Amino acid sequence: MRTHTPFTCTVVLVTASLLGAAGCAGTDSGGDSAAGAPRTVKPVAGCGAGSWTDPADLAPDRKPARCDKGAPAAQLLAKKRKITVATGTLSAEYVAPLQVAVAKGEFAKEGLDVELKVLPTPDALPLLAKGDVDAQWAAPEAAVMNGVNGGFDIKWVAGNFSPDPTSKSGLWVRLKDGESADHVEMAGRKMGTMIGKGSVIAYPMDTSLKKHGGGLDKISFQQLGSADVLTALQNGGVDSAWLLDPIWRKVDGDKKYAFLGGQPVGEPLGGLLFGPTLLDKDPDAGVAFLRAYIRTVNTYFAGDYKSDPAFVAELAKLMKTDEATLRSTPSMRMDWEIRKGTTDRLQKAYADSGVSKGAPVPEAKAVDRAMYSEAVGHKP
């Protein structure tokens, strides 16, 4: 292991369309390794075979990786790090593991003083590339992949979640006469969305559209505020919309609307991006952050966490949201791992929508699974 040096790490995690952890990391385990000297990977108590899944396993019913409750155990850093974590929102459920980790002292156990701070997504990417900001809680969106193509030293190092199979967060359409959920002609429709074509939801959206005679190149987009998407769908301003949890509950069961598909089950599309500071300068703090994040998932989000009324009440308070609203949607599958080929599929959708620039970025240049594999003690 490399020698600790005094280092203040500013970590900015920015949510984008969908999409929890941050730190300063860089290792040489589990396949795609960050730059720098190889790191020692040791077995971790409580993290057995189930703490790592084959990235090539894309089965919808794949069980996400899990360690025992309370694992991996904290390893206090020699020097305390101050880490600022910025996120596009603190009210989205996929940010909840970060909030719980702070509230329960999981970061503090590692010697990390973590502050969660809201920061708009567009402000973070250039700062991340320069090393002024060390991480983003976001996704490998078109702007990120274009940046990597342009020389940015950025990698996707951990996932966040995939939806419950019963969730209907995704593409909804207002049906025309004679149409049904099984037969909808999507070509020529107007789509209402909070995010443009360069978002990671372009991938599942394109998949759903092509099942119904559409495609990202055959529809028009109208970008709307989060509060306006549903209203535009209901009043006829747009023909279809991408509705998130729990907004889709407003139209579920109404025969005027049909759900056409959402994010692939078992495949996280966002999570943690590291820049040059975290990839190269202070990997110990990064692994510590990932360890705390993973421990929080294993301890508080391992299964159907919404079956515990007391925990739902605690989450609602942290997220500043209505408890009944939080209970109205199924628990997310919190998942720190990254599936094989996700960035390839995303870039195909970006190309279809005309927002990608240059040749596709190889997965090895965009993804690094080494840091979370070290945190759970997985050796390749």
C-alpha positions as CSV (number, residue, x, y, z in Angstrom):
1,M,0.0,0.0,0.0
2,R,1.3,3.5,-0.7
3,T,2.2,5.9,2.1
4,H,-0.5,8.2,3.4
5,T,0.1,11.9,2.8
6,P,-1.9,14.8,4.1
7,F,-4.5,15.5,1.4
8,T,-7.9,17.4,1.5
9,C,-10.2,15.7,-1.0
10,T,-13.1,17.7,-2.5
11,V,-15.5,15.2,-3.9
12,V,-18.5,16.3,-6.0
13,L,-21.1,13.7,-6.8
14,V,-23.7,15.1,-9.2
15,T,-27.0,13.3,-10.0
16,A,-28.1,13.4,-13.6
17,S,-31.1,11.6,-15.0
18,L,-31.3,8.6,-12.9
19,L,-29.5,8.1,-10.9
20,G,-24.1,6.6,-4.3
21,A,-20.8,7.0,-3.0
22,A,-17.6,9.0,-3.4
23,G,-14.1,9.1,-2.5
24,C,-10.5,9.2,-3.7
25,A,-9.6,5.8,-5.2
26,G,-7.4,3.9,-7.6
27,T,-6.5,0.3,-7.4
28,D,-5.3,-2.6,-9.6
29,S,-7.8,-5.3,-8.9
30,G,-10.9,-6.8,-10.4
31,G,-10.0,-6.1,-14.0
32,D,-10.1,-2.5,-15.2
33,S,-7.5,-0.8,-13.0
34,A,-6.8,2.8,-12.4
35,A,-3.4,4.3,-13.0
36,G,-0.7,4.0,-10.4
37,A,1.1,1.2,-8.6
38,P,-0.7,-2.1,-7.9
39,R,-2.6,-2.3,-4.6
40,T,-2.7,-5.2,-2.2
41,V,-6.2,-6.8,-2.2
42,K,-6.9,-8.9,0.9
43,P,-9.9,-11.0,1.9
44,V,-12.6,-9.1,3.7
45,A,-14.5,-10.6,6.6
46,G,-18.2,-10.8,5.9
47,C,-17.7,-10.4,2.1
48,G,-17.7,-13.9,0.6
49,A,-18.5,-15.2,-2.9
50,G,-21.8,-13.3,-3.0
51,S,-20.0,-9.9,-2.7
52,W,-19.0,-10.1,-6.3
53,T,-21.0,-11.0,-9.4
54,D,-19.8,-11.7,-12.9
55,P,-20.1,-8.4,-14.8
56,A,-21.2,-10.4,-17.9
57,D,-24.3,-11.6,-16.0
58,L,-27.1,-9.5,-17.4
59,A,-30.0,-11.7,-16.2
60,P,-32.9,-9.6,-14.9
61,D,-33.3,-11.8,-11.9
62,R,-29.6,-11.6,-11.0
63,K,-29.2,-11.0,-7.3
64,P,-27.0,-7.9,-6.6
65,A,-23.7,-8.4,-4.8
66,R,-24.0,-8.3,-1.0
67,C,-21.8,-8.7,2.1
68,D,-23.0,-9.5,5.6
69,K,-24.7,-6.7,7.5
70,G,-22.0,-4.4,8.9
71,A,-19.5,-5.5,6.3
72,P,-17.0,-4.6,5.0
73,A,-15.8,-3.3,8.4
74,A,-14.3,0.2,8.7
75,Q,-10.6,0.7,8.5
76,L,-9.8,4.1,10.0
77,L,-7.5,6.2,7.9
78,A,-4.2,7.4,9.4
79,K,-5.3,11.0,8.7
80,K,-8.8,12.4,8.6
81,R,-10.1,13.6,5.2
82,K,-12.6,16.4,4.7
83,I,-14.8,15.4,1.7
84,T,-17.5,17.6,0.2
85,V,-20.0,15.5,-1.7
86,A,-22.2,17.5,-4.1
87,T,-25.4,16.1,-5.6
88,G,-27.9,17.5,-8.0
89,T,-30.6,16.7,-5.4
90,L,-31.0,15.4,-1.9
91,S,-34.7,14.4,-2.4
92,A,-34.1,11.5,-4.8
93,E,-34.2,8.0,-3.4
94,Y,-31.1,6.9,-5.2
95,V,-29.1,9.4,-3.1
96,A,-30.5,8.0,0.1
97,P,-27.5,5.6,0.8
98,L,-25.2,8.7,1.0
99,Q,-27.5,10.5,3.4
100,V,-27.9,7.4,5.6
101,A,-24.1,6.9,5.6
102,V,-23.7,10.4,6.9
103,A,-26.5,10.2,9.4
104,K,-25.4,6.8,10.8
105,G,-21.7,7.8,11.0
106,E,-20.5,5.2,8.5
107,F,-18.2,7.7,6.8
108,A,-16.9,8.9,10.1
109,K,-15.9,5.4,11.1
110,E,-13.4,5.5,8.1
111,G,-12.0,8.9,9.2
112,L,-14.0,10.8,6.6
113,D,-15.7,14.1,7.3
114,V,-18.3,14.1,4.6
115,E,-20.6,17.0,3.7
116,L,-23.4,16.6,1.1
117,K,-23.9,19.7,-1.0
118,V,-26.2,20.3,-3.9
119,L,-24.4,21.4,-7.1
120,P,-25.8,21.6,-10.7
121,T,-24.6,18.9,-13.0
122,P,-23.2,21.1,-15.8
123,D,-20.9,22.9,-13.4
124,A,-19.1,19.7,-12.3
125,L,-17.8,18.0,-15.4
126,P,-15.1,20.5,-16.5
127,L,-14.1,20.8,-12.8
128,L,-13.8,17.1,-12.5
129,A,-11.7,16.8,-15.6
130,K,-9.3,19.5,-14.3
131,G,-9.0,17.9,-10.9
132,D,-10.6,20.9,-9.2
133,V,-13.5,18.5,-8.4
134,D,-12.7,14.9,-7.7
135,A,-15.9,13.0,-8.3
136,Q,-19.4,13.2,-9.6
137,W,-22.5,11.3,-8.6
138,A,-23.9,11.1,-12.1
139,A,-23.7,8.7,-15.0
140,P,-21.7,8.0,-18.2
141,E,-23.8,10.3,-20.2
142,A,-23.0,11.6,-23.7
143,A,-21.2,14.6,-22.4
144,V,-19.0,12.4,-20.2
145,M,-18.1,10.0,-23.0
146,N,-17.4,12.9,-25.3
147,G,-15.2,14.3,-22.6
148,V,-13.3,11.1,-22.3
149,N,-12.9,11.0,-26.1
150,G,-11.4,14.5,-25.8
151,G,-8.8,13.5,-23.2
152,F,-10.6,13.9,-19.9
153,D,-9.2,11.5,-17.2
154,I,-12.6,10.3,-15.9
155,K,-13.9,6.9,-15.1
156,W,-17.1,5.3,-13.9
157,V,-16.1,3.5,-10.7
158,A,-19.3,2.3,-9.0
159,G,-23.0,1.8,-9.7
160,N,-26.0,3.0,-7.8
161,F,-29.2,1.1,-8.4
162,S,-31.5,-0.8,-10.7
163,P,-35.3,-0.7,-10.5
164,D,-37.6,-3.3,-8.9
165,P,-39.2,-5.5,-11.5
166,T,-42.6,-4.1,-10.5
167,S,-41.6,-0.5,-11.0
168,K,-43.2,1.4,-13.9
169,S,-40.7,4.3,-13.9
170,G,-40.0,4.9,-17.6
171,L,-41.7,5.6,-20.9
172,W,-45.4,6.4,-20.8
173,V,-47.6,7.3,-23.8
174,R,-51.1,8.8,-24.2
175,L,-53.0,6.3,-26.3
176,K,-54.8,7.3,-29.5
177,D,-58.0,5.7,-30.7
178,G,-57.6,2.1,-31.5
179,E,-54.2,1.8,-29.7
180,S,-53.3,-0.4,-26.7
181,A,-50.2,-1.0,-24.7
182,D,-49.4,-3.9,-27.1
183,H,-49.8,-1.8,-30.2
184,V,-48.6,1.8,-30.2
185,E,-47.1,3.7,-33.2
186,M,-44.4,5.8,-31.7
187,A,-42.8,7.3,-34.9
188,G,-43.5,11.0,-35.1
189,R,-44.5,11.4,-31.5
190,K,-43.3,14.3,-29.2
191,M,-41.5,13.1,-26.1
192,G,-41.5,15.2,-22.9
193,T,-38.5,14.6,-20.7
194,M,-36.4,16.4,-18.1
195,I,-33.2,15.3,-19.9
196,G,-32.2,15.6,-23.6
197,K,-31.0,12.9,-25.9
198,G,-27.6,12.7,-24.2
199,S,-29.0,11.2,-21.0
200,V,-28.4,7.6,-20.1
201,I,-32.2,7.0,-20.4
202,A,-31.7,7.3,-24.1
203,Y,-30.6,3.7,-24.0
204,P,-33.8,2.1,-22.4
205,M,-35.9,4.7,-24.2
206,D,-34.5,3.7,-27.6
207,T,-35.2,0.0,-26.8
208,S,-38.8,0.7,-25.9
209,L,-39.4,3.0,-28.9
210,K,-38.1,0.4,-31.4
211,K,-40.5,-2.1,-30.1
212,H,-43.3,0.2,-31.3
213,G,-42.1,1.4,-34.6
214,G,-40.1,4.4,-33.3
215,G,-36.6,5.1,-32.3
216,L,-34.7,8.2,-31.0
217,D,-34.3,9.3,-34.6
218,K,-38.0,9.1,-35.3
219,I,-39.4,11.2,-32.5
220,S,-39.1,14.8,-31.4
221,F,-38.1,15.9,-27.9
222,Q,-39.4,18.7,-25.6
223,Q,-37.3,19.3,-22.6
224,L,-39.4,20.2,-19.5
225,G,-39.0,21.0,-15.9
226,S,-39.5,18.1,-13.4
227,A,-42.9,19.5,-12.4
228,D,-44.1,20.0,-16.0
229,V,-43.5,16.6,-17.6
230,L,-46.7,14.9,-16.2
231,T,-48.8,18.1,-16.8
232,A,-47.7,18.2,-20.5
233,L,-48.5,14.6,-21.0
234,Q,-52.0,15.0,-19.4
235,N,-52.9,18.2,-21.2
236,G,-51.7,17.1,-24.6
237,G,-48.6,19.2,-24.8
238,V,-46.6,16.0,-25.5
239,D,-47.7,12.6,-26.7
240,S,-45.3,10.6,-24.4
241,A,-43.1,11.2,-21.4
242,W,-40.4,9.5,-19.3
243,L,-42.0,9.4,-15.8
244,L,-39.9,8.7,-12.7
245,D,-40.8,7.3,-9.3
246,P,-43.4,8.1,-7.9
247,I,-44.8,10.3,-10.7
248,W,-46.0,7.4,-12.8
249,R,-48.5,6.5,-10.0
250,K,-50.6,9.4,-11.2
251,V,-51.4,7.7,-14.5
252,D,-51.0,4.0,-13.6
253,G,-54.4,2.3,-14.1
254,D,-55.8,5.1,-16.3
255,K,-56.8,3.5,-19.6
256,K,-55.8,6.6,-21.6
257,Y,-52.1,5.9,-20.9
258,A,-49.8,2.9,-21.4
259,F,-46.4,2.0,-20.0
260,L,-44.0,0.9,-22.7
261,G,-40.8,0.1,-20.7
262,G,-38.2,1.4,-18.3
263,Q,-34.6,1.0,-17.2
264,P,-33.4,-2.6,-17.6
265,V,-33.8,-4.6,-14.5
266,G,-30.5,-5.6,-12.9
267,E,-28.4,-3.0,-14.8
268,P,-27.4,0.2,-13.0
269,L,-27.0,3.2,-15.5
270,G,-25.4,5.6,-13.1
271,G,-23.3,6.1,-10.0
272,L,-19.9,7.4,-9.2
273,L,-17.4,9.0,-11.6
274,F,-13.8,9.7,-10.5
275,G,-11.5,12.3,-12.0
276,P,-7.7,12.5,-11.9
277,T,-7.4,13.4,-8.3
278,L,-9.3,10.4,-7.0
279,L,-7.9,8.0,-9.6
280,D,-4.3,8.9,-9.0
281,K,-3.6,11.0,-5.9
282,D,-5.4,9.6,-2.8
283,P,-6.7,6.1,-3.5
284,D,-6.8,5.2,0.2
285,A,-9.6,7.7,1.0
286,G,-11.5,6.6,-2.1
287,V,-11.5,2.9,-1.1
288,A,-12.5,4.1,2.4
289,F,-15.4,6.0,1.0
290,L,-16.5,3.0,-1.2
291,R,-16.2,0.8,1.9
292,A,-18.5,3.0,3.9
293,Y,-21.0,3.2,0.9
294,I,-21.0,-0.6,0.4
295,R,-21.4,-1.2,4.2
296,T,-24.4,1.2,4.2
297,V,-26.0,-0.7,1.4
298,N,-25.4,-4.1,3.1
299,T,-26.6,-2.8,6.4
300,Y,-29.6,-0.7,5.5
301,F,-30.6,-1.3,1.9
302,A,-29.9,-5.0,1.4
303,G,-33.4,-6.1,0.5
304,D,-36.9,-4.7,0.8
305,Y,-36.0,-1.8,3.0
306,K,-39.4,-0.2,2.7
307,S,-40.9,-3.1,4.6
308,D,-39.6,-1.5,7.8
309,P,-41.9,1.4,8.7
310,A,-39.4,3.0,11.0
311,F,-36.7,3.1,8.4
312,V,-39.1,4.5,5.8
313,A,-40.0,7.3,8.3
314,E,-36.3,7.9,8.7
315,L,-35.7,8.0,5.0
316,A,-38.6,10.4,4.4
317,K,-37.1,12.8,7.0
318,L,-33.7,12.7,5.5
319,M,-35.1,13.2,2.0
320,K,-37.6,15.8,3.1
321,T,-40.4,13.9,1.3
322,D,-43.8,12.6,2.2
323,E,-43.7,9.2,3.9
324,A,-46.7,7.9,2.0
325,T,-45.2,9.0,-1.3
326,L,-42.0,7.1,-0.5
327,R,-44.0,4.0,0.4
328,S,-46.0,4.2,-2.8
329,T,-43.1,2.8,-4.9
330,P,-41.2,-0.5,-4.5
331,S,-37.7,-0.5,-2.9
332,M,-34.9,0.1,-5.4
333,R,-32.2,-2.5,-5.8
334,M,-29.1,-0.6,-4.6
335,D,-26.2,-2.0,-6.5
336,W,-22.6,-0.8,-6.4
337,E,-21.4,-3.0,-9.3
338,I,-21.2,-2.1,-13.0
339,R,-22.4,-4.5,-15.7
340,K,-20.3,-5.4,-18.7
341,G,-21.2,-3.5,-21.9
342,T,-23.4,-0.9,-20.4
343,T,-21.2,2.0,-21.8
344,D,-21.3,0.3,-25.2
345,R,-25.1,0.2,-25.2
346,L,-25.3,3.7,-24.0
347,Q,-23.0,5.0,-26.7
348,K,-25.1,3.2,-29.3
349,A,-28.1,5.1,-28.2
350,Y,-26.2,8.4,-28.2
351,A,-25.1,7.6,-31.8
352,D,-28.7,6.9,-32.8
353,S,-29.8,10.2,-31.3
354,G,-27.0,12.1,-32.9
355,V,-25.3,13.4,-29.8
356,S,-22.1,11.4,-29.7
357,K,-18.8,12.7,-31.0
358,G,-16.0,10.6,-32.4
359,A,-15.4,6.9,-32.1
360,P,-17.0,5.0,-29.2
361,V,-15.0,4.9,-26.0
362,P,-13.8,1.4,-25.2
363,E,-15.2,0.1,-21.9
364,A,-11.7,-0.3,-20.5
365,K,-11.1,3.5,-20.9
366,A,-14.4,4.4,-19.3
367,V,-15.0,1.9,-16.5
368,D,-12.9,0.9,-13.5
369,R,-14.3,-1.9,-11.3
370,A,-11.0,-2.2,-9.3
371,M,-11.9,0.1,-6.4
372,Y,-15.1,-1.6,-5.3
373,S,-13.6,-5.0,-5.8
374,E,-10.8,-4.0,-3.4
375,A,-13.4,-2.8,-0.9
376,V,-15.0,-6.2,-0.8
377,G,-11.7,-8.2,-1.1
378,H,-12.3,-9.6,-4.6
379,K,-9.2,-10.7,-6.5
380,P,-9.4,-11.3,-10.3
